[in-house]
Each structure stands twice: as C-alpha cells, then as structure tokens.
Amino acid sequence: MSQIQQGLPSICPNPNSIQSSFVREYFNSSKLQGKWYEVAYKDVFQVKGCKCQSSFKDIQEKETNTIIRDEFILECYNATYLGDLRFELDKNIPAHFKGTWNLPVVKRIPIPDTVVDVGVDENTGDYYWIVEFQCVNGPSLLHWKRIFFYGLQIYSRQSRLDADEIVQIQDRLRLLGLGSFLDHWSPVTKVDQTNCIREE
C-alpha cells in the first residue's frame, strides 16, 4: 500500500457503522433545507486557497423518493464557482444519499454521501450543524483493495463556529470511528468565511 494510504482502513466503512444513534433513529431530511456554511473539511478534491464555501440544499419530497438539489459555492482567487449536485435518499440506510453532479461529462460518477452526526437545537429541534462523509472504494475491476477517495465536511447554519466547538465535533467523530480519516495525511482545514463576495 502506498504511503498516501497508510493509516486508512482497506475499504470504506459501512454508513450505519459511523452514524450517531440519533441520526440512525431520528434523522429528518427536511431539516437540511436551506443554507449551510462549510466551516471545516477534509477533502482532497477541494482546492486549497479557496474560501467562503457554502451549500444551499433544496429538499424535494416525492411520492417515491426524497431528492436533494445541492448548490455548492466557493470563492477562489476573487472568483466564484458553483457546483450543482443531485442526491437521492437511500431507502435502506437512514441519512445516506446517492449523488451525482448535474453536468453531462461527470453525471454518471456516483457520489455516496452520509450524514454521520448532527447538532440539535434543544428548543426547536432544528439542526444547527451537520457532518457529511463521502467514501469511494477503488475500482473492483482493477482489484484495487483500498479507498480511492474520501471527504468529510462540517457545515453550520452560522458562518462561523467556535474553534472549541469544532474540536468537540471532531471528538464525537472519533467516537463514531472516523478518527483514522481525521488523522490521515493532513489536518482538517478550517474555512475562512470572512470578506466573502457572496450576499449574506
């Protein structure tokens, strides 16, 4: 196994095994509706030097399934970029979504996304932070028995979370079995949410 893979499990964890008991039992997809600010992440596909990442999630409850349209915005070198994604709720696994990019060239590339933990407002029951995790195994046709890609994002309803709270969230993720991903290769990146071009 290459140096870059050291410290990681050989395959992606089962989504159920890394979710908090609250998410497994009580997750409500409608509470994802609206704007979220990315406050920290561990994602090799996100370009370093970017800032002001945010996500607007539009929840569409259909008769047979639940769809999330996710518009992801980030600012890099004084320019704004938009990522347009579509996720469908997996009926067999709570808070697990099967996603794709809404672009013809990459539309067939699957993006499995799991909500692993949430912060719940005691007064309203709303979620005020969420953690999403993506993991893709290497191509089976190539007998690549290792993880090809993983990403982890901490989102908040507010554009900033206290550093202590981000540490507490990471501690919760370690208890859920995600410590090897948090510690792998590079530290968790905190997102600069100041002096953003976007409208607040």
C-alpha positions as CSV (number, residue, x, y, z in Angstrom):
1,M,0.0,0.0,0.0
2,S,1.3,3.4,-0.9
3,Q,2.4,5.9,1.7
4,I,-0.6,8.1,0.9
5,Q,-2.9,5.3,2.0
6,Q,-1.2,4.5,5.3
7,G,-3.4,4.7,8.3
8,L,-6.7,4.3,6.4
9,P,-8.9,1.1,6.5
10,S,-8.7,-1.0,3.4
11,I,-12.3,-0.3,2.4
12,C,-14.9,2.3,3.1
13,P,-16.9,1.9,6.4
14,N,-20.5,0.8,6.3
15,P,-22.6,4.0,6.5
16,N,-24.6,2.7,9.5
17,S,-21.4,1.9,11.5
18,I,-20.2,5.5,11.5
19,Q,-23.5,7.3,12.3
20,S,-24.6,8.6,15.7
21,S,-27.5,6.8,17.2
22,F,-29.6,9.9,16.9
23,V,-29.0,10.1,13.1
24,R,-29.8,6.4,12.7
25,E,-33.1,6.6,14.7
26,Y,-34.4,10.2,14.2
27,F,-32.9,11.7,11.1
28,N,-35.2,14.1,9.3
29,S,-34.1,15.1,5.8
30,S,-36.5,18.1,5.7
31,K,-34.3,19.8,8.4
32,L,-31.4,20.0,5.9
33,Q,-33.4,22.6,3.9
34,G,-31.7,25.9,3.3
35,K,-28.3,27.5,3.5
36,W,-25.3,25.9,5.2
37,Y,-21.8,27.3,5.7
38,E,-18.9,24.9,5.4
39,V,-16.7,25.7,8.4
40,A,-14.2,22.8,8.2
41,Y,-13.4,19.9,5.8
42,K,-11.1,17.1,4.9
43,D,-11.4,16.7,1.2
44,V,-8.6,16.2,-1.4
45,F,-10.9,17.4,-4.2
46,Q,-11.4,20.9,-2.7
47,V,-8.7,23.3,-3.9
48,K,-6.5,24.8,-1.3
49,G,-6.6,28.6,-1.2
50,C,-10.4,28.8,-1.6
51,K,-12.7,30.3,1.0
52,C,-16.3,31.2,1.8
53,Q,-17.7,27.7,0.9
54,S,-21.5,27.4,1.3
55,S,-24.2,25.0,0.3
56,F,-27.9,25.6,-0.4
57,K,-29.9,22.4,-0.1
58,D,-33.4,22.2,-1.6
59,I,-35.3,19.2,-0.3
60,Q,-37.9,17.8,-2.7
61,E,-40.2,15.2,-1.1
62,K,-41.5,13.0,-3.9
63,E,-44.1,10.2,-3.8
64,T,-41.5,7.5,-4.2
65,N,-38.3,9.1,-3.0
66,T,-36.6,12.2,-1.5
67,I,-34.3,14.4,-3.7
68,I,-31.8,17.0,-2.6
69,R,-30.6,19.6,-5.0
70,D,-27.3,20.9,-3.6
71,E,-25.8,24.1,-4.9
72,F,-22.2,24.4,-3.5
73,I,-20.5,27.7,-3.9
74,L,-16.9,28.6,-3.1
75,E,-14.6,31.6,-3.8
76,C,-11.1,31.1,-5.3
77,Y,-8.7,33.9,-6.1
78,N,-11.5,36.6,-6.3
79,A,-13.8,34.4,-8.5
80,T,-16.9,32.5,-7.5
81,Y,-17.6,28.9,-8.6
82,L,-20.7,26.8,-8.4
83,G,-21.1,23.1,-8.0
84,D,-24.5,21.7,-8.9
85,L,-25.3,18.3,-7.4
86,R,-28.3,16.0,-7.0
87,F,-28.8,13.4,-4.2
88,E,-31.4,10.8,-3.7
89,L,-32.1,9.3,-0.3
90,D,-31.3,5.7,0.1
91,K,-34.4,3.9,1.4
92,N,-32.5,1.2,3.1
93,I,-30.0,3.3,5.0
94,P,-31.1,6.4,7.1
95,A,-29.3,9.6,6.2
96,H,-27.4,8.0,3.3
97,F,-27.7,9.6,-0.2
98,K,-26.7,8.6,-3.7
99,G,-25.5,11.6,-5.5
100,T,-24.3,12.8,-9.0
101,W,-23.0,16.0,-10.5
102,N,-25.6,17.8,-12.7
103,L,-23.1,18.0,-15.5
104,P,-23.1,15.8,-18.6
105,V,-19.5,14.8,-18.5
106,V,-19.5,13.6,-14.9
107,K,-23.2,12.8,-14.4
108,R,-22.5,9.1,-14.3
109,I,-19.9,9.3,-11.5
110,P,-21.7,8.3,-8.2
111,I,-21.1,10.3,-5.0
112,P,-22.2,8.4,-1.9
113,D,-22.9,10.8,0.9
114,T,-23.7,10.0,4.5
115,V,-24.9,12.4,7.3
116,V,-22.9,10.9,10.2
117,D,-23.8,13.4,13.0
118,V,-25.9,16.5,13.7
119,G,-26.1,19.2,16.4
120,V,-29.7,19.6,17.5
121,D,-31.2,22.8,19.0
122,E,-32.8,21.8,22.3
123,N,-35.6,24.4,21.9
124,T,-36.6,24.0,18.3
125,G,-35.3,20.5,17.3
126,D,-33.6,22.0,14.3
127,Y,-30.1,21.0,13.2
128,Y,-27.5,23.8,13.7
129,W,-24.5,21.8,12.4
130,I,-24.2,18.6,10.4
131,V,-21.3,16.4,9.3
132,E,-21.3,14.8,5.9
133,F,-18.9,12.0,4.9
134,Q,-18.2,10.5,1.4
135,C,-16.1,7.5,0.7
136,V,-15.4,5.6,-2.6
137,N,-13.6,2.3,-2.8
138,G,-11.1,1.6,-5.6
139,P,-12.3,0.0,-8.9
140,S,-13.1,-3.6,-8.3
141,L,-12.2,-4.5,-11.9
142,L,-8.6,-3.5,-11.1
143,H,-8.7,-5.4,-7.9
144,W,-7.7,-2.2,-6.1
145,K,-8.4,-3.1,-2.5
146,R,-8.1,0.3,-1.0
147,I,-10.0,3.5,-0.6
148,F,-9.9,5.7,-3.8
149,F,-11.4,8.8,-2.3
150,Y,-12.9,10.2,0.9
151,G,-14.2,13.6,2.0
152,L,-15.6,15.0,5.3
153,Q,-17.3,18.3,5.7
154,I,-18.6,20.2,8.8
155,Y,-21.5,22.5,8.0
156,S,-23.1,25.1,10.2
157,R,-26.2,27.4,10.0
158,Q,-23.9,30.2,11.1
159,S,-20.9,31.3,9.0
160,R,-18.6,30.6,12.0
161,L,-18.3,28.0,14.7
162,D,-16.0,28.5,17.7
163,A,-12.7,26.6,17.5
164,D,-13.6,24.7,20.6
165,E,-16.9,23.5,19.1
166,I,-15.1,22.2,16.0
167,V,-12.8,20.3,18.2
168,Q,-15.8,18.8,20.1
169,I,-17.4,17.8,16.9
170,Q,-14.2,16.0,15.8
171,D,-14.1,14.3,19.2
172,R,-17.6,13.0,18.5
173,L,-16.5,11.8,15.1
174,R,-13.6,9.8,16.6
175,L,-16.1,8.0,18.9
176,L,-18.1,7.1,15.8
177,G,-15.0,5.5,14.2
178,L,-13.8,8.3,11.9
179,G,-10.5,9.0,13.7
180,S,-8.3,7.4,11.0
181,F,-9.8,9.7,8.4
182,L,-9.4,12.8,10.6
183,D,-5.8,12.0,11.3
184,H,-4.8,10.8,7.8
185,W,-2.3,12.7,5.7
186,S,-3.2,16.3,6.5
187,P,-5.0,18.2,9.3
188,V,-8.7,19.2,9.0
189,T,-8.9,22.5,7.1
190,K,-10.8,25.4,8.7
191,V,-12.7,27.5,6.2
192,D,-12.2,31.3,6.0
193,Q,-15.7,32.8,6.0
194,T,-14.6,36.5,6.1
195,N,-14.8,39.2,3.4
196,C,-16.8,37.0,1.1
197,I,-18.1,38.1,-2.2
198,R,-21.5,36.4,-1.8
199,E,-24.5,38.2,-0.5
200,E,-25.2,37.3,3.2
